[in-house]
Amino acid sequence: MTAPRDPHEIDLSLAFPSLPEDWREEMRDFLDGYCEIALQVFERLEQERLRSIDRSRQTS
């Protein structure tokens, strides 16, 4: 019996049916890392945007 997976996880076997499972695991790890970095970039840009708005309010 396999462990239940996160219901929000994308099943890469649907997108890449001929890819061996070990390669799909590597791809899943890569995509998880990529998404984590993308989220960090987004959060930093959002923080900078909010700081910019706060500064413009203080000078007005």
Order of alpha helices (4+ residues) and beta strands (2+ residues): alpha-alpha
